[in-house]
Amino acid sequence: MSNGPGGLDVARVRGLFPALADGYVHADGPAGSLLPETVAHAVGTAMRMPVANRGGVFPASGRSEALVAGARGAVADLVGGRSGGVILGANMTTLTYALARALARTWRPGDEIVVSRLDHDANVRPWVQLAAAVGAEVRWAEVDIETGELPAWQYADLITRRTRLVAVTAASNALGTRPDVAGIAAQAHAVGALVYVDAVHAAPHHFLDKRSLGADFVAVSAYKWCGPHVGAVVADPELLEYLRPDKLEPSSDKVPERFETGTPPFELFAGVTAAVDHLATLCGEATGSRRERLRASMAAVARHEGDLFEWMDQALRVMRHVQVLGSPERSTPTLSFTVAGMRPRQVAAELARAGICAWDGDFYARELFDTLGVNETGGAVRLGLMHYNTGDEVGRIIDAVAALRPR
């Protein structure tokens, strides 16, 4: 938690976030992060400038082209992709549905799609629904209910010569579990299947590398990593050339534009670029390209968040009235728990009275919480840390949870 070489100056970082002045402990990062002033300023500046639609021959149109190109380049640096393969859209769910529809056109009855019960529903339901529409079979990877792990070995039985796509998360937004995506992807690629990785929850906490993950598609959401409400899916441009999404006849047929419907929010794209730049400057000593600076910054973020989370996780696990769900070996700084004699909404309300922001429910991890058997009682309470959280705040969380008692 201390600042050192290659570390995080948390006091400086917190000074970048005006929203922290409200005095609350914001432990609700998995539902959406706070925004630094640089991001708000970038969006505001873009909205005050003359910006027109793309394709014109005048400066205001050129500015919109620059905003789009800037956001594509920033997201490509964030995940280790190529800007020509960055699809921008309203959110990860909308984009995943669009990709699912395009991919489903290549599927035939009897083809197989593999999804997991660890995933957010946005990386489950589009594939399940589109598979049903074309007569493809859905196969399910199961979660170890004790540990919250997604064992990679089970994919040897799930993936066959008929598998067309494997959808898997890089990190659970409910338990924090970081499965062996690379190992799963290798098995999928061995039979020629594509791999769609939901990196929405992983991106704020760890350095992403599309190639190392073995991902054909990487989906992210900027509002999880201090940006505005914009989603992105990154793939190789050559792969996108083979897919034919629904689009308007006059709209561009180029990649990646053919996947982007309607007029985009140009001003928010300025915020996407600023958010990636924010992450790249968290480690003040980092130098080099933005990608290289992201590597250093995210390593510092992982160390800082990891220290805080280890303390919080261990403290909650020894409380007799608290049950922490799962115990994954590799995790983001995120956990879900229940309290004896209290419904999750009651717990969240008591924490809010203590000045702590925490979510309750199933967090769209419906399949996971059905498997764990907690949805019948309202799900669980989730705590998730970000790089702007401190040791003092974790102490407040621990004290507040320790004081919880049924009313």
Disulfide bonds with the S-S distance in Angstrom:
none
